[in-house]
């Protein structure tokens, strides 16, 4: 194995669940009872193109060295000493605890590289805990759900720099994962073959030839990518066969684990009901989105098709305003360079970070242009803002009474953020929190 990763954290934050997810088998016992894991357990893990040894450890607890908990703690310390990287898990739904803060200080003293993981992020209930985790001083936390397998693409990117030997190239330039999705028979596999310059994927007039999500390494103008050709996604009500259900699940998994989604559609049915469902799925997962209108060379009324596209985008995808829509012809190669340029631009925007000083100047100006509403005669105060993560750009806003800020005002702030800091075509997440009152005590 090229490197060793150790999972640490207080009891019951999901270390064994993540261990099982990484090794691909239920090797470690998982239960809601704290302290199930006692000895450290090692296993061979794979995450995308990375192979490494992962070690599950007992929950970090303060205890006498001679006691059972003390001996378990010593096992954990020995595992940390041998690690190339440490994954420090917290329960994002529960928020920070004094035990989390104590062991964050302990890990900083170990001089080992630490990657902070906010586990159990399958719902919005974890957003406040993720924001609080910045106080640990271990960098931006990665949102993860070990139980549901969400956020593994982010974990892959964080672990890539520690790979050695056969993974050395990935540590230098790990690839952009691009999922090519759409309804059946819109030309996804034809597009992949044209990009690769070879008949890599089976194509034909029959719908549903592709069944698995196939990942293919590729480089475009020096940029490393992984193209993921997926099975066509139909409306769930029309899917009855077990094999098609498995294929659709694989396509949805590809959307969750990629970084940019390329939604392929046809000009005579631009952004129909199923296309919109796929686009909304990508946005809900926080992925960057680019639209490719295939078979443009056969379109009969191009002006009408573009009007329909513009209307559908404004009416149904306002939460990711500014999505790039590129007309292409996969068979001839028309528009493919422009399409790939849009993909890289969307990826750059998806990773963009706004300096805190600029962010708070923007907040002052936005509030001056359109003041927050008054609640029971007292105007809400917007105290300050910070960007808590990228991929997608995520911000936290501290206000006097965040629970009473109308959704319409939150949408105004998001639209202003997008316009001022040039963040087109990616979802923007804005969470509201109550600022501390310095006179409360």
N, C-alpha and C positions, 0 to 999 in steps of 0.2 A: 504494500500500500504506500502511496506517495506521501501522505501526511496523516496526522492524528488530531482528532477533534474531540473535546471533552464537553459533556453537557452538565452544567451545574445550575443550582438555584435552590430556593427553599422548598420544603416538601409540598407536593401536590400542585406544582405549576405546569406539569405536562412533560417532564423530561423523558419518561419511559414511552409515552405516546409518540414523541418525536423520534426517539431511538427506533421504535418499531417501524415508523414511517420511512426512515432512512435506510434501514437494512432490508426492508421489503417483506418482513415476516414478524409475527407476534412472538418475538423472543423474550421480551421483558414483560413481567406481570404489570397490569394496569388496573388500578382501583382508586376509588375516591378516598380511601383511607390513607392518611399521610404515613410515610415511612415504609411503604411496601418494599422499595428497593433498599438493599443494605450493602451488599458487595458491589464493587464496580464491575460492569459487564461490558466487554468489547465485542464488536461485530464488524464485518466488512460491509461498508455502505457505498451506495452509488447515488449520485445526484446529477442527472444529465450526463455529461461527459467526464465527471469527476469520480474518481475512486479513492476511498480513504478509509481509515479505521475510526469508528465512532465509539466512544466510551460513555455508558450511562452510569451515573453516580448517585449515591444517597443524597437526600435533601440536606442542604447545609443547615446545621443547627449549632447553637452555642451549648456546650456541655463539657463536663469534666472529662479529661483525656482518658481516664481509666474506665469510664462508663461505656455502655454499648453505643450510645450516640457519639461519644468522643472517639471511639475506634472507627466508627463509620466516617466521621469527619476526617480522620487521618487518612483513610482510604481515598477520600475525595481530594485531599491535598496532594497525595502522591500522584494521582492521575493528572492533576493540574500541572505538576512539575514536569511531567513527560509530554505535555501537549504542545502541538504547534499552534493551536488556536483554541480558545475557550468560548463556548456559546453559553451566555448567562441568560437564563430564562426568568421572566417575571409573568405573573398572571395579570394581563392588561385589564381584564374585566374587574378585578378586585382593586386595582390601583397599587401604588407603592405602599410597602409596609416598612416598619423600622428594621426588620430582618433583611429586607432587600437592600436597604441603604447600608447596613452594617457589612454585608458581604460584598457589596460593590467596592467599599473601601479596602476590604481584604484582597479582592482581585486586582485592584490597582497596585497594591504593594507587591504582587507576584511578578510584575513586569512581563506578563504574558499578553499577547494580543487578545482582546476581548471583543466579541460581537454581541451586542445587546439584542435580545429577542423578546418582543411583546407577544406572548402566546395567547390563544383563545380569542383571536381577533375576527371571529366569524360574524360578529354583529357590531352595530354602532355603539353598543354599550362599552366597547373597549377604547373608544377614541380619547376619552378623558385620561385613562390610564397611560396611553401612549404619550400624550402630551406631558404628563407628570414625569415620565421616565427620563426626560432630558436632565432632570435635577441630579441624576446619578453620576453625571460627568463621564459617561462612557460612549458618547456620540449619539447619533440618531437611532432610535430603536427600529428594528425590522418588524413590521406587522406580520404575524404568522398564525395559522390555525393548524396545529399538528394533527388534530383529530380529523379535519376536513381536507387536509392537503393543500391549503391555500398559502400563498406567499413563498413557495419553494423556489420560484425563479429568482426572487430577491436574495434568498439564502445562497443559491448557486453563485450569484455574482459576488456576494460577500466572501465566499470561501475560495473563489478562483485564485486570488493572489497567493494563497498558501500552498498551491499544488506544485509538485516538483517532478523531475524526470519526464515521463511521458505526457504530463500535463503542463509542461513548462510554457508552451506557446500560449495556452489559454490564460495563463497568468498575465501575459503581456497584453493580449487583445481578445478577450472573450467576446463571443459573437452576439450580435443582435438577433433575437428570436422573433421571426416574422411569421405569424399564422395567416394563411390564405384561406378565407372562409366564404361561404355563400350558399345559396340554394343549389340543388342538384343541377348539373348540366349547364352551368353558366361559364365554364371554361377555366376552372381553377387549375386542373392538371395540365391543360394546354399552355397556360401562362407559366407554370413552373418549368415545363420543358423548354419553352422559348427563352426564359431567363438563363437556364443552365446550358443551352445550346446543344442539347441531346435529348433523345427519347427516353427520359428517365422514368416517367410515369405512364401507365396505360391510359389511353384516351380513346374516345369513340362517341357515336351519337347516343348511345344508351345512357340513361341517367343512373347515377349511383355506382359507377365502376369503382371509384375509390371507396374503400371501406375503413382503412386504418388511417390514423394521423401519422404520416411519414415525414420524418425529419431529415433534411439533406443539407450538409455543410456547403457553403458557397461564398464567394467573394465578389463584391461589386466595387470596382474602382478602388481596390485596396481595403475596403471595409469588410470585415468578416461577418457573415450572417449564417443563420440556420433557417432555411425555408421549411415551413411545416405545411404540407399539403393535406387538407382535411376532407372528410366525407361531407357530402351535401347535407345541409340541415333543412328538414321539412318541418311543418307545424306538427307539434307533438300529437295532436288529435289524429293525424294521418299516419303516424308511425305505430305499427302493430307488431311487426316481426321482431323477434328477439335480437337477431343480428343487426338490424338497422338501429335498434335501441342502443346496442353496444357501440356501434359506429358513431351515433349522435353523441353519446356520452364521451367518447374519445375526442370528438371535435370540441365539445364544451370544455374538456380538460385542457386542450391545446390553447383555447382562448384564455383560460385562467393562468397558464404557465408562460405565455409569450409576453413580449414587451410591446409590440405593435401588431394590431389586427388590420389586415388588408381585406376589406369586404368587396367581393366581386359581384357585379350585377349586370343585367342587360338593359339596353336603352328603352325597350318597349314595356318594361315593368320596373322602372327605377323606384327604389325604396318602397316596394309594396309591403304588405303587412308582415311577411316573414323576414324581409330585409331589415325592417325597422326593429323587429324583435331581436335579431342578431346584433344590430348596432347597439341597442340598449343593453344587451348582455355584456358587450365589450366595455361600454362606458361604466356600467355598474361594477365591473371587475377592476375598474381603474386603468384600463389599457388605453394607449394612444390609438387613434382610429384614422384610417385613410380609405376613401372610397375609390374603386376602380370600375369605370363603366365600360365593360368589355363589348366586343362586336360593334364598336362605334363606326367601323367602315361600312356596316350594313344598315345603319340607322336610317329610317326614311325621313323623319322630321326631327332634326337635331335641335332646332330652336325650341320646339315644344318639349322635348326631353329635358333640356336644361331648365326650362321654366318649372317643369314638374319637380325636378330635383331641388331647385331653390325653395319652392313652396314647402316641400316635405321637410327639408332641413330646418326651416324657420319654425314650422308648426310642431315638429315632433322631436327634434334633437337640439333644442335650444340650450340644454345643459352642457353641450360641448360645441359651442358656437365657433364657426371658422374651420370646420372640418374640410380638408382638401379633397376635392372630387376630380379625378383625372380620367378623361376619355382615352381608351386604349383599344388596340386590336391585338389580342394575344397571338393569333396565327401569323400576322405579318410583322409584329414587333413595334407597331405604331404606338408612340406615347410611353414606352416602357422606361426610357431614361428619365422623363419627367416624373413618372410614377415613383421610381426609386428615390429621386431627389425629395419628393414629398414625404416618403417613408422616413428618410434620415432626418428631415426637418422636424417631423412629428416626434421622433425619438429624442431629438435635442431639446425640444420644448418640454417633453414629458420629464426630462431630467433637470430642468432649469431650476436654479435657486435664486431667490430675490434677497438682497441684503436687508437686514432688519431695519437699518436706518432709513433706507428708501421706502420700505414697507410702512413705517410709521409716519413718514411725511405724506405718503399717499393717503393713509387713514385720516389724517388731519384735514387734507384737502377734500376728500370724499365726504366727510362729515360736514364740512363748511358748505359745500355745494348743496347737499341734501341732508339736513340735520335729522338725527333719529327722532322718532315720534315721542310725544309726551304721554306718560302713563300716569293717570290720576293727578294731573297737574304738574308732574315732575318729569323733565326730559331725561331719557336714558343717556348714560355716559359711555362712550367708547374709549377705553383706557389705552390699550396698546395691542399690537398684533405681532405674531412671529410665524415664520414658516417652520413647521415641525418635520416635514419630510418632502422628498420628491417622489416621482414615479407612482402616482401623479402628484403634481404640486398640491401640498396640503398645508392649510394655515389654521392657526388658532387665534381667536379674537377674544380678548378679555373685556367684559362690559359690566356695568353696575347691576343690571338685571337681565342676563342673557335669555332667561326663559320667557321674557315678555317681548323680545325683539321680533317683530313680524317676519314671516317668511319672505314677504315682498321686499323688505329692506335687506335681508340676507342675499336675495337674488340681485339686488342693485349692487351690493358690494362685490359679489362674484363677477358680475359683468364689468364692473369698473376695474377690478384686478386684471381681468383678461385683456381689457383694452389698454390700460396704462403700461402693463409689463409684457405685452405682446405674447399672450399664451393661447393662441388659436388651436382649436381642434382637439384639445385634451380635457378630460374632466378635471374640475377644480373642487377640492374638498375644503369646506370652511366649517370649523366647529367652534361653538361659542362656550365660553367659560366665565365664571364669575371672578372678578379680580378681588384680591384681598383688601380689606379695609384696614388701614394702618392704625385707626383709632378704636378698633373693635374691642381691644382689651383695656 
